[in-house]
């Protein structure tokens, strides 16, 4: 006698009009839950420790900025000042023309943003979307230049600025004057674009759909219009990320302006902080007050554009 296959009915949910299969939820073992809780707790502890280690120097800077000279003269002053002297910020602003220093730093940072958006974005688009034989070699050359530290090329850059022909009294051979030294040319031209900005923008352009470019070409659009109107609006997080990095590089630049400027009218804010450091004494309260004020613009910009900054690096397509 042949046996028949018996099928058990599948439980269904009758609370709604449609009949759907009810599947039992997976049961997690207590040991697995415990392991996840422990790993999450360890992660939070590590993140908290790293956060404290990063915030502590900034907190020390702010606390030093509001200390009294008596506390600064102690051997082991308390971490949190006993009395808060916010007038140190006004004293720091009155000690030197920081409005001129801040203006110069802002001009350099804003110029870096504009030129990076134009030259860096155009070069990144060309390397990512235009097909020509030299593209891989140019990109490899850019990557190679990123591996050279600035301190290794600062002397050749200074000599180029010093012997720039037909500038600053120099003749066609770069002799007889001072070239770009102590001028806006030396402050603005070297920071117009960086290899890292081109590299990062190229990575953003790589992940954009090529089909849009081909469709725009069939519609008769020129290559500059495709770059400006079609592709570039799709990488706004990348543009904001590169713009923020370019402004930060111009605002916090110290070594290059120190080398190429001598007049106070061209001094930037980071170099201007040196007025509080003398050969025999350092006014730590005013120095930290000025440093805190110089850090405020970058902190505000990062807080405003934090979401775009983080998304820019996450979605940059770096592989």
C-alpha positions in Angstrom: 0.0 0.0 0.0 1.6 3.3 -1.1 2.0 5.9 1.6 0.8 9.4 1.0 2.9 12.5 1.7 1.2 14.5 4.5 1.8 18.2 4.5 1.2 20.2 7.6 -0.7 23.5 7.2 1.4 26.7 7.3 0.4 29.1 10.0 -1.2 32.2 8.6 -2.1 35.6 10.0 -5.8 36.2 9.9 -5.8 39.7 11.5 -5.7 41.3 8.0 -7.7 40.8 4.8 -4.7 39.3 3.0 -3.3 36.0 4.1 0.4 35.9 4.7 2.7 33.4 6.1 3.9 33.9 9.7 7.5 33.0 10.2 8.9 32.7 13.6 11.4 35.3 14.6 15.0 34.0 15.0 15.9 33.4 18.6 19.3 34.7 19.6 21.2 32.9 22.2 22.0 34.8 25.5 25.8 34.2 24.9 25.6 36.0 21.5 23.8 38.9 23.0 26.3 39.1 25.8 29.2 39.1 23.3 27.6 41.9 21.3 27.0 44.0 24.4 30.6 43.5 25.5 32.1 44.4 22.1 29.9 47.5 21.9 30.9 48.5 25.4 34.6 48.1 24.6 34.1 50.1 21.4 32.4 53.0 23.3 35.2 53.0 25.9 37.9 53.2 23.2 36.0 56.0 21.4 35.6 57.9 24.6 39.3 57.5 25.5 40.3 58.8 22.0 37.9 61.7 22.2 39.2 62.7 25.6 42.8 62.5 24.3 41.9 64.8 21.4 39.9 67.3 23.4 42.3 67.7 26.3 44.9 69.9 24.4 42.1 72.2 23.1 40.6 72.4 26.6 44.1 73.2 28.0 44.4 76.0 25.4 41.1 77.5 26.3 41.7 77.3 30.1 45.2 78.8 29.7 43.6 81.7 27.7 41.5 82.7 30.7 44.1 82.2 33.4 45.5 85.0 35.5 49.3 85.7 35.4 49.6 84.6 39.0 48.3 81.1 38.1 50.6 80.9 35.1 53.5 81.6 37.3 52.8 78.6 39.5 54.8 75.4 39.2 51.8 73.1 38.9 48.7 75.3 38.1 45.3 73.6 38.3 43.9 72.3 35.1 40.7 74.3 35.5 41.5 78.0 36.5 40.3 79.2 39.8 39.4 82.6 38.3 38.3 83.2 34.7 39.8 86.3 33.0 37.9 86.8 29.7 39.5 90.2 29.3 42.6 88.3 28.0 40.9 88.0 24.6 40.5 91.8 24.4 44.1 92.3 25.5 45.2 89.9 22.8 43.3 91.8 20.1 44.7 95.1 21.3 48.3 93.8 21.4 48.6 93.6 17.6 46.6 94.5 14.5 44.8 91.1 14.4 42.1 92.5 12.1 44.8 92.9 9.4 46.2 89.5 10.1 42.7 87.9 9.9 41.9 89.8 6.7 45.0 88.5 5.0 44.4 84.9 6.2 40.8 85.1 4.9 41.9 86.5 1.5 44.4 83.6 1.2 41.8 81.0 2.2 39.1 82.4 0.0 41.5 82.6 -3.0 42.5 79.0 -2.4 38.8 78.0 -2.5 38.0 79.8 -5.7 41.1 78.6 -7.6 40.8 75.0 -6.3 37.2 74.9 -7.5 38.2 76.1 -11.0 41.5 74.5 -11.7 41.2 71.4 -9.4 37.7 70.5 -10.6 38.5 71.0 -14.3 41.7 68.9 -13.9 39.8 66.2 -12.0 37.0 66.0 -14.6 39.5 65.8 -17.4 41.4 62.9 -15.7 38.2 61.1 -14.8 36.0 61.4 -17.9 38.1 62.5 -20.9 40.0 59.8 -22.7 43.5 60.6 -23.8 46.7 58.6 -23.7 48.5 60.8 -21.2 45.8 60.6 -18.5 47.2 57.6 -16.6 50.7 59.1 -16.6 49.5 62.5 -15.4 47.5 60.9 -12.7 50.5 58.8 -11.6 52.6 62.0 -11.6 50.1 63.7 -9.3 50.1 60.7 -6.9 53.9 60.8 -6.9 54.0 64.5 -6.0 51.6 63.9 -3.0 54.3 61.7 -1.5 56.8 64.5 -1.4 56.5 66.6 1.9 56.3 70.3 1.6 59.4 70.8 3.8 61.5 69.0 1.1 60.5 71.5 -1.6 60.2 74.7 0.4 63.7 76.0 -0.5 63.2 75.4 -4.3 59.8 77.1 -4.0 61.4 80.1 -2.2 64.1 80.4 -4.8 61.5 80.3 -7.6 59.6 83.1 -5.9 62.8 85.1 -5.2 64.1 84.9 -8.8 60.8 85.3 -10.7 61.6 87.2 -13.9 60.1 90.6 -14.5 58.6 90.9 -10.9 59.8 92.9 -8.0 62.5 94.7 -9.9 63.9 91.5 -11.5 65.1 91.5 -15.1 64.2 88.8 -17.6 66.8 86.6 -16.0 65.4 87.0 -12.5 68.2 89.2 -11.2 68.3 92.7 -9.7 65.2 92.6 -7.4 63.3 90.5 -5.0 60.8 88.9 -7.3 57.6 87.8 -5.5 59.1 88.1 -2.0 56.9 90.3 0.3 54.0 90.4 -2.2 50.6 89.0 -2.7 51.9 86.9 -5.6 53.9 84.7 -3.3 51.0 84.3 -0.9 48.3 83.4 -3.5 49.9 81.7 -6.5 51.5 78.6 -4.7 48.2 77.7 -3.1 46.0 78.0 -6.1 45.6 74.2 -6.5 47.1 71.1 -4.9 47.6 67.6 -6.1 45.4 66.3 -3.3 42.5 68.4 -4.4 42.8 67.2 -8.0 43.1 63.6 -6.8 40.0 63.9 -4.5 37.9 65.6 -7.1 38.8 63.1 -9.7 37.6 60.3 -7.4 34.2 62.1 -7.1 34.0 62.5 -10.9 34.8 58.8 -11.5 31.6 57.6 -9.8 29.3 59.9 -11.8 27.4 58.2 -14.6 29.1 58.4 -17.9 25.8 57.9 -19.7 24.8 61.5 -18.8 27.9 62.8 -20.6 27.2 60.7 -23.7 23.6 61.9 -23.8 24.7 65.5 -23.4 27.2 65.1 -26.2 24.4 63.7 -28.4 22.3 66.8 -27.6 25.1 69.0 -28.8 26.4 70.4 -25.5 30.1 71.5 -25.4 32.5 69.9 -23.0 32.7 72.9 -20.7 28.9 73.0 -20.4 28.8 69.3 -19.7 31.4 69.8 -16.9 29.7 72.9 -15.4 26.0 72.1 -15.8 25.7 68.3 -15.9 28.4 66.6 -13.9 29.7 69.1 -11.4 26.3 69.7 -9.7 26.3 66.0 -8.9 29.4 66.1 -6.7 28.4 69.0 -4.3 29.5 67.1 -1.2 32.9 66.6 -2.8 33.1 70.3 -3.7 32.3 71.4 -0.2 34.8 68.9 1.2 37.6 70.2 -1.0 36.6 73.8 -0.4 36.7 73.3 3.4 40.2 71.7 3.1 41.4 74.5 0.8 40.2 77.2 3.2 41.7 75.4 6.2 45.1 75.2 4.4 45.1 78.9 3.6 43.9 80.0 7.0 46.3 77.9 9.0 49.3 78.4 6.7 52.3 79.4 8.8 55.7 78.4 7.3 55.3 79.8 3.8 54.0 83.2 4.8 56.7 83.4 7.4 59.4 82.9 4.7 58.0 85.1 1.9 56.7 88.2 3.8 58.4 90.8 5.9 55.9 93.7 6.1 53.2 93.8 8.7 50.5 94.5 6.1 51.0 91.1 4.6 51.4 89.1 7.8 48.8 86.3 8.4 47.2 85.5 11.7 49.3 82.4 12.4 52.5 84.4 12.0 51.0 87.3 13.9 50.7 85.1 17.0 54.5 85.3 17.3 54.2 88.8 18.8 53.5 87.1 22.1 56.7 85.1 22.1 59.8 87.0 23.0 63.3 85.8 23.4 63.2 85.9 27.2 59.5 85.6 27.9 56.3 84.2 26.5 52.9 85.6 27.3 51.1 82.3 27.5 47.7 83.8 28.4 47.6 86.2 25.4 49.2 83.6 23.1 46.5 81.0 24.0 43.8 83.7 23.7 44.9 84.6 20.2 45.3 80.9 19.2 41.7 80.3 20.5 40.4 83.2 18.5 42.2 82.0 15.3 40.7 78.5 15.7 37.1 79.7 16.1 36.4 80.3 12.3 37.5 76.8 11.4 35.5 75.2 14.2 32.4 77.1 13.1 32.9 76.1 9.5 33.4 72.4 10.4 30.2 72.4 12.6 28.2 73.9 9.8 29.5 71.6 7.1 30.2 68.6 9.2 27.6 66.4 7.5 28.8 67.3 4.0 32.4 66.9 5.1 31.9 63.4 6.4 29.7 62.3 3.5 32.2 63.7 1.1 34.9 61.3 2.3 32.6 58.4 2.7 31.2 58.8 -0.9 34.4 59.9 -2.6 34.9 56.5 -4.3 38.4 56.1 -3.1 39.4 52.5 -3.7 
